[in-house]
Amino acid sequence: MTGLRWGILATGGIAHAFTHDLRTAGLDPVAVGSRTAASAQAFADEFSIPRAHGGYDALLADPDVDIVYIATPHPMHAENALAAIRAGKHVLVEKPFALNAAEAAAIRDAAAARGVLAMEAMWTRYLPHMERVREIVGSGALGEIRALTADHTQKISADPAHRLNALDLGGGALLDLGVYPVSFAWDILGAPESVVASARLGETGADTEVATIFTHSGGAISTSVTSSRAAGPNTAAIVGTEARIEIDRVWYTPTSFRMIAPDGTVRETYVSDVAGRGMQYQAIAAERLVAEGNLAGDALPIDETVAIMGTLDDIRRRIGVVYPQER
Protein backbone atom coordinates (compact mmCIF):
# COMPACT_ATOMS: atom_id res chain seq x y z
CA MET A 1 0.00 0.00 0.00
CA THR A 2 1.32 3.46 -0.86
CA GLY A 3 -0.64 5.47 1.66
CA LEU A 4 -3.86 6.88 0.22
CA ARG A 5 -7.16 5.16 0.89
CA TRP A 6 -9.47 5.16 -2.12
CA GLY A 7 -13.21 5.62 -2.28
CA ILE A 8 -15.01 4.59 -5.46
CA LEU A 9 -17.99 6.79 -6.32
CA ALA A 10 -20.37 4.90 -8.67
CA THR A 11 -20.25 1.26 -9.72
CA GLY A 12 -20.50 1.18 -13.54
CA GLY A 13 -18.18 -0.49 -16.03
CA ILE A 14 -15.39 2.07 -15.83
CA ALA A 15 -15.38 1.83 -12.02
CA HIS A 16 -14.97 -1.94 -12.31
CA ALA A 17 -12.02 -1.57 -14.68
CA PHE A 18 -10.34 1.05 -12.51
CA THR A 19 -10.80 -0.84 -9.24
CA HIS A 20 -9.48 -4.04 -10.80
CA ASP A 21 -6.33 -2.15 -11.75
CA LEU A 22 -6.07 -0.59 -8.28
CA ARG A 23 -5.96 -4.11 -6.91
CA THR A 24 -3.46 -5.15 -9.58
CA ALA A 25 -1.13 -2.37 -8.43
CA GLY A 26 -1.56 -3.12 -4.72
CA LEU A 27 -3.36 0.15 -4.01
CA ASP A 28 -6.01 0.46 -1.33
CA PRO A 29 -9.74 0.81 -2.14
CA VAL A 30 -11.43 1.01 1.27
CA ALA A 31 -14.98 2.09 0.43
CA VAL A 32 -17.49 2.28 -2.40
CA GLY A 33 -20.63 4.36 -2.78
CA SER A 34 -23.58 3.78 -5.07
CA ARG A 35 -27.10 5.14 -5.37
CA THR A 36 -28.34 1.83 -3.99
CA ALA A 37 -27.00 -0.17 -1.07
CA ALA A 38 -27.35 -3.41 -3.05
CA SER A 39 -25.16 -2.18 -5.89
CA ALA A 40 -22.54 -0.87 -3.48
CA GLN A 41 -22.47 -4.15 -1.57
CA ALA A 42 -22.16 -6.25 -4.72
CA PHE A 43 -19.24 -4.10 -5.87
CA ALA A 44 -17.60 -4.30 -2.43
CA ASP A 45 -17.96 -8.07 -2.42
CA GLU A 46 -16.44 -8.36 -5.89
CA PHE A 47 -13.32 -6.39 -4.98
CA SER A 48 -13.04 -7.22 -1.25
CA ILE A 49 -13.68 -3.61 -0.27
CA PRO A 50 -14.36 -3.24 3.47
CA ARG A 51 -17.23 -0.72 3.39
CA ALA A 52 -20.20 -0.26 1.07
CA HIS A 53 -22.26 2.94 1.25
CA GLY A 54 -25.77 3.22 -0.13
CA GLY A 55 -25.35 6.81 -1.23
CA TYR A 56 -22.63 9.17 -2.39
CA ASP A 57 -22.92 11.47 0.63
CA ALA A 58 -22.21 8.57 2.95
CA LEU A 59 -19.08 7.69 0.99
CA LEU A 60 -17.85 11.28 1.15
CA ALA A 61 -18.50 11.39 4.90
CA ASP A 62 -16.35 8.28 5.45
CA PRO A 63 -13.36 9.47 7.51
CA ASP A 64 -11.16 6.64 6.23
CA VAL A 65 -11.37 7.80 2.59
CA ASP A 66 -8.55 10.08 1.44
CA ILE A 67 -9.16 10.23 -2.32
CA VAL A 68 -12.29 9.64 -4.37
CA TYR A 69 -12.44 8.23 -7.88
CA ILE A 70 -15.50 9.73 -9.57
CA ALA A 71 -17.00 7.40 -12.17
CA THR A 72 -20.47 8.86 -12.76
CA PRO A 73 -21.57 10.12 -16.22
CA HIS A 74 -19.83 13.41 -16.98
CA PRO A 75 -22.84 15.73 -16.46
CA MET A 76 -22.60 14.71 -12.80
CA HIS A 77 -18.84 15.12 -12.47
CA ALA A 78 -18.88 18.71 -11.27
CA GLU A 79 -21.54 18.12 -8.63
CA ASN A 80 -19.83 14.97 -7.35
CA ALA A 81 -16.33 16.42 -7.43
CA LEU A 82 -17.32 19.62 -5.66
CA ALA A 83 -19.07 17.63 -2.94
CA ALA A 84 -15.97 15.48 -2.45
CA ILE A 85 -13.73 18.53 -2.31
CA ARG A 86 -15.98 20.16 0.29
CA ALA A 87 -15.53 16.97 2.33
CA GLY A 88 -11.76 17.45 2.12
CA LYS A 89 -11.10 14.58 -0.29
CA HIS A 90 -8.68 14.52 -3.18
CA VAL A 91 -10.45 13.66 -6.44
CA LEU A 92 -9.57 11.72 -9.58
CA VAL A 93 -12.37 12.53 -12.00
CA GLU A 94 -13.13 10.38 -15.02
CA LYS A 95 -12.69 11.96 -18.39
CA PRO A 96 -14.10 14.12 -19.73
CA PHE A 97 -13.38 16.04 -16.55
CA ALA A 98 -16.66 17.93 -16.72
CA LEU A 99 -19.39 18.96 -19.14
CA ASN A 100 -17.61 22.17 -20.14
CA ALA A 101 -14.74 24.47 -19.24
CA ALA A 102 -16.75 26.51 -16.75
CA GLU A 103 -17.49 23.41 -14.69
CA ALA A 104 -13.89 22.26 -14.98
CA ALA A 105 -12.64 25.62 -13.73
CA ALA A 106 -15.04 25.49 -10.79
CA ILE A 107 -13.62 22.10 -9.75
CA ARG A 108 -10.03 23.34 -10.15
CA ASP A 109 -10.65 26.48 -8.12
CA ALA A 110 -12.51 24.67 -5.35
CA ALA A 111 -9.70 22.12 -5.03
CA ALA A 112 -7.07 24.86 -4.87
CA ALA A 113 -9.03 26.69 -2.17
CA ARG A 114 -9.45 23.49 -0.13
CA GLY A 115 -5.85 22.37 -0.64
CA VAL A 116 -6.63 19.03 -2.29
CA LEU A 117 -5.70 17.39 -5.58
CA ALA A 118 -8.14 17.52 -8.49
CA MET A 119 -6.93 15.44 -11.43
CA GLU A 120 -8.49 14.22 -14.65
CA ALA A 121 -8.47 10.46 -15.16
CA MET A 122 -7.04 10.72 -18.68
CA TRP A 123 -5.26 7.43 -18.09
CA THR A 124 -3.55 7.39 -21.50
CA ARG A 125 -1.23 10.22 -20.40
CA TYR A 126 0.27 8.00 -17.71
CA LEU A 127 0.84 4.80 -19.69
CA PRO A 128 4.48 3.71 -20.12
CA HIS A 129 4.42 3.85 -23.92
CA MET A 130 3.16 7.44 -23.80
CA GLU A 131 5.91 8.39 -21.37
CA ARG A 132 8.42 7.00 -23.88
CA VAL A 133 6.74 8.88 -26.74
CA ARG A 134 7.12 12.14 -24.82
CA GLU A 135 10.79 11.34 -24.13
CA ILE A 136 11.46 10.82 -27.83
CA VAL A 137 9.61 14.00 -28.80
CA GLY A 138 11.44 15.98 -26.10
CA SER A 139 14.82 14.66 -27.26
CA GLY A 140 14.36 16.19 -30.71
CA ALA A 141 14.83 12.83 -32.43
CA LEU A 142 11.81 13.46 -34.68
CA GLY A 143 13.18 16.78 -35.89
CA GLU A 144 10.56 19.45 -36.49
CA ILE A 145 7.14 17.96 -35.90
CA ARG A 146 4.96 18.73 -38.89
CA ALA A 147 1.82 16.68 -38.27
CA LEU A 148 -0.04 14.51 -35.80
CA THR A 149 -3.05 12.32 -36.46
CA ALA A 150 -5.22 10.07 -34.30
CA ASP A 151 -8.62 8.44 -34.45
CA HIS A 152 -10.97 7.08 -31.81
CA THR A 153 -13.71 5.26 -33.64
CA GLN A 154 -16.00 2.65 -32.14
CA LYS A 155 -19.29 1.04 -33.15
CA ILE A 156 -21.23 1.48 -29.91
CA SER A 157 -24.97 2.06 -30.23
CA ALA A 158 -27.54 3.81 -32.41
CA ASP A 159 -30.21 3.46 -29.71
CA PRO A 160 -31.51 7.00 -28.98
CA ALA A 161 -31.82 6.06 -25.31
CA HIS A 162 -28.17 5.01 -25.04
CA ARG A 163 -26.05 7.33 -22.89
CA LEU A 164 -23.86 8.29 -25.86
CA ASN A 165 -26.89 9.55 -27.79
CA ALA A 166 -28.70 11.31 -24.94
CA LEU A 167 -27.96 15.03 -24.81
CA ASP A 168 -29.16 15.31 -21.22
CA LEU A 169 -26.42 12.81 -20.29
CA GLY A 170 -23.74 14.72 -22.16
CA GLY A 171 -24.05 12.35 -25.11
CA GLY A 172 -21.97 12.55 -28.24
CA ALA A 173 -18.82 11.00 -29.63
CA LEU A 174 -16.72 14.08 -28.92
CA LEU A 175 -16.76 14.16 -25.13
CA ASP A 176 -16.65 10.39 -24.63
CA LEU A 177 -14.21 9.44 -27.39
CA GLY A 178 -12.85 12.57 -29.06
CA VAL A 179 -11.38 13.79 -25.80
CA TYR A 180 -8.59 11.20 -26.28
CA PRO A 181 -7.15 12.48 -29.58
CA VAL A 182 -7.79 16.11 -28.61
CA SER A 183 -5.85 15.61 -25.37
CA PHE A 184 -3.12 13.76 -27.31
CA ALA A 185 -2.69 16.72 -29.68
CA TRP A 186 -2.43 19.06 -26.69
CA ASP A 187 0.10 16.73 -25.04
CA ILE A 188 2.47 16.61 -28.01
CA LEU A 189 1.93 19.97 -29.73
CA GLY A 190 0.43 22.23 -27.08
CA ALA A 191 -2.61 24.46 -27.33
CA PRO A 192 -4.20 24.78 -30.77
CA GLU A 193 -3.91 28.24 -32.30
CA SER A 194 -6.79 27.59 -34.71
CA VAL A 195 -9.61 25.06 -34.74
CA VAL A 196 -11.67 23.67 -37.62
CA ALA A 197 -14.34 21.07 -36.94
CA SER A 198 -17.02 19.21 -38.84
CA ALA A 199 -19.56 16.71 -37.56
CA ARG A 200 -22.51 14.47 -38.28
CA LEU A 201 -25.33 14.73 -35.76
CA GLY A 202 -27.59 11.81 -34.95
CA GLU A 203 -31.33 11.63 -34.47
CA THR A 204 -31.16 13.10 -30.96
CA GLY A 205 -28.86 15.98 -31.91
CA ALA A 206 -25.81 14.36 -30.35
CA ASP A 207 -22.68 14.13 -32.49
CA THR A 208 -21.96 10.69 -33.92
CA GLU A 209 -18.88 11.64 -35.97
CA VAL A 210 -16.49 14.56 -35.48
CA ALA A 211 -13.39 15.53 -37.46
CA THR A 212 -10.97 18.24 -36.33
CA ILE A 213 -8.03 20.13 -37.78
CA PHE A 214 -5.84 22.15 -35.40
CA THR A 215 -2.83 24.32 -36.11
CA HIS A 216 -0.28 24.68 -33.34
CA SER A 217 2.69 26.86 -32.48
CA GLY A 218 5.31 26.66 -35.22
CA GLY A 219 2.77 25.62 -37.83
CA ALA A 220 2.32 21.94 -36.95
CA ILE A 221 -1.06 20.49 -37.90
CA SER A 222 -3.02 17.86 -35.99
CA THR A 223 -6.08 16.01 -37.22
CA SER A 224 -8.53 13.67 -35.53
CA VAL A 225 -11.57 11.60 -36.42
CA THR A 226 -14.04 10.32 -33.85
CA SER A 227 -17.09 8.09 -34.31
CA SER A 228 -19.51 6.25 -32.05
CA ARG A 229 -21.22 4.45 -34.95
CA ALA A 230 -18.32 2.83 -36.83
CA ALA A 231 -15.10 1.08 -35.80
CA GLY A 232 -11.88 2.33 -37.39
CA PRO A 233 -8.17 1.57 -36.98
CA ASN A 234 -7.68 3.49 -33.71
CA THR A 235 -4.06 4.27 -34.51
CA ALA A 236 -2.00 7.44 -34.18
CA ALA A 237 1.11 8.99 -35.70
CA ILE A 238 3.50 11.86 -35.03
CA VAL A 239 5.36 12.96 -38.15
CA GLY A 240 8.60 14.91 -37.97
CA THR A 241 11.24 15.94 -40.47
CA GLU A 242 13.79 13.42 -39.14
CA ALA A 243 11.53 10.53 -38.09
CA ARG A 244 7.97 9.58 -37.30
CA ILE A 245 6.28 7.57 -34.55
CA GLU A 246 3.54 5.14 -35.54
CA ILE A 247 1.45 3.98 -32.58
CA ASP A 248 -0.40 0.74 -33.14
CA ARG A 249 -3.99 -0.21 -32.42
CA VAL A 250 -5.29 0.66 -29.87
CA TRP A 251 -3.09 3.71 -29.48
CA TYR A 252 -4.65 5.08 -26.28
CA THR A 253 -4.29 1.74 -24.42
CA PRO A 254 -1.09 -0.19 -23.60
CA THR A 255 0.27 -1.01 -27.06
CA SER A 256 3.36 -0.87 -29.27
CA PHE A 257 4.94 1.77 -31.46
CA ARG A 258 7.84 2.27 -33.82
CA MET A 259 10.08 5.23 -34.51
CA ILE A 260 10.81 5.17 -38.24
CA ALA A 261 13.32 7.20 -40.26
CA PRO A 262 12.24 8.88 -43.52
CA ASP A 263 13.86 6.04 -45.50
CA GLY A 264 11.78 3.43 -43.64
CA THR A 265 14.50 2.27 -41.23
CA VAL A 266 13.03 1.34 -37.85
CA ARG A 267 15.08 3.14 -35.22
CA GLU A 268 13.16 1.95 -32.16
CA THR A 269 10.39 -0.51 -31.37
CA TYR A 270 8.49 -0.28 -28.10
CA VAL A 271 6.15 -3.01 -26.82
CA SER A 272 4.08 -2.45 -23.70
CA ASP A 273 4.18 -4.95 -20.86
CA VAL A 274 1.36 -3.84 -18.58
CA ALA A 275 -0.71 -5.80 -16.07
CA GLY A 276 -4.45 -5.23 -16.36
CA ARG A 277 -5.89 -2.44 -18.46
CA GLY A 278 -3.30 0.09 -17.36
CA MET A 279 -5.54 2.41 -15.33
CA GLN A 280 -3.33 1.96 -12.28
CA TYR A 281 -0.69 4.34 -13.61
CA GLN A 282 -2.91 7.40 -13.20
CA ALA A 283 -3.73 6.30 -9.63
CA ILE A 284 -0.05 5.85 -8.83
CA ALA A 285 0.59 9.32 -10.28
CA ALA A 286 -2.18 10.82 -8.15
CA GLU A 287 -0.72 9.29 -5.00
CA ARG A 288 2.75 10.57 -5.94
CA LEU A 289 1.47 14.10 -6.57
CA VAL A 290 -0.24 14.18 -3.18
CA ALA A 291 2.92 12.87 -1.48
CA GLU A 292 4.98 15.55 -3.23
CA GLY A 293 2.47 18.28 -2.43
CA ASN A 294 2.20 19.02 -6.14
CA LEU A 295 -1.50 19.75 -6.45
CA ALA A 296 -1.09 21.42 -9.86
CA GLY A 297 -0.18 18.12 -11.58
CA ASP A 298 2.59 17.34 -14.05
CA ALA A 299 1.85 14.94 -16.94
CA LEU A 300 -1.59 16.56 -17.19
CA PRO A 301 -1.70 19.79 -15.16
CA ILE A 302 -5.14 20.80 -13.95
CA ASP A 303 -4.89 24.09 -15.86
CA GLU A 304 -4.36 22.09 -19.05
CA THR A 305 -7.41 19.95 -18.28
CA VAL A 306 -9.50 23.13 -18.02
CA ALA A 307 -8.02 24.48 -21.26
CA ILE A 308 -8.71 21.21 -23.09
CA MET A 309 -12.32 21.44 -21.97
CA GLY A 310 -12.28 24.91 -23.53
CA THR A 311 -11.14 23.39 -26.84
CA LEU A 312 -13.96 20.83 -26.62
CA ASP A 313 -16.38 23.71 -25.98
CA ASP A 314 -15.02 25.47 -29.07
CA ILE A 315 -15.53 22.35 -31.19
CA ARG A 316 -19.09 21.95 -29.92
CA ARG A 317 -19.87 25.56 -30.79
CA ARG A 318 -18.65 24.93 -34.32
CA ILE A 319 -20.68 21.75 -34.79
CA GLY A 320 -23.82 23.04 -33.07
CA VAL A 321 -24.04 20.76 -30.01
CA VAL A 322 -25.46 22.35 -26.86
CA TYR A 323 -26.47 20.39 -23.76
CA PRO A 324 -29.75 21.12 -21.97
CA GLN A 325 -27.81 22.08 -18.83
CA GLU A 326 -26.15 24.89 -20.79
CA ARG A 327 -29.31 26.49 -22.16
C-alpha positions, 0 to 999 in steps of 0.5 A: 500500500502506498498510503492513500485510501481510495473511495469509489464513487459509482459502480458502472463499467469504468469503475470496475475496470479502474478498481481491478487495476487498483488491486493489480497495483496493490493500491487500497480501495477502502470504500465504495458508494452507489445510489443503492445499497445493493449495488454498493455491496455487490461491488464491495464483495467483488473487490473485497472492499471493506465498506459499502455505502448506499449513497454518495454522501455517505461515501464522502463522509467516510473518515477513512477515505482520502481520495475519491475516484469519480465514475459517474456520467460526466454531467454529474462530475462537477456536482460529485467532485465539488461535494468530495472537495468540500468533504476534504477529499482529493479527487480523480475525475473520469474523463471528460473532466466535466461537461464544459470548461466553466465546470472544470474551472469550478472544480479546479478552483474549489480544489485549490481553495481546499488544498486538495488534488483535483486530477483528470483520469485521462489514463492514457497520459500516464501509460508507459508507452506514452511516457516514452513517446514524450521522451522521444519527442522531447529529445528532438529525435523526430526533428521538427514535428509537422503533423499529428493524427489520431482516431478514436472510432468505435461502433457502440450504439444507435439506440436513442436512449443510449447514454452516448446519444442522450444530450441530457447525459452529455451524449456525443462521440466528442466528449466520450471518445474525441477527448482522447485524440484532442488531449493527445494533440495538446500533449504533443503539440500544445494548445491549438492556435486555430480550430476547424471542426465538422460533424454528423449529428444523430437523431437526438442531436448528439454528435456521432462523428467529429473531425478536427483540424488544429494548427499549433505553435510553429505551424504543426497540424493535428487532425482527428476523427471520432465516431460512435457508430463505426469502428476504425483503426484506432491508430495514431502517428506523429510525423517529424522531419527526421523521423515519425512515430507510428502507434499501433492499435489501440493507441490510447491503451497499452500497445506498441509503437515504432520510430521510423526514419524517412527512409523506412528504417526502424530506429526503435520498437516499443512493446508495452508490458502492462498488467491489467488495463493500465488504469493503475498508472494514473492512480499511482501518479495521483498518490505521488502528486499528493505525497509531493504536495504538487497539487497542480499536476505534471503529466496533465496539469489541472490548468491544461485539463480546463483548457482542453475542456475549452477546446472541446467547448469550441468544437461543440460551438462549431458543430452546433451541439449544446447540452440542456444544462447549458441552455 
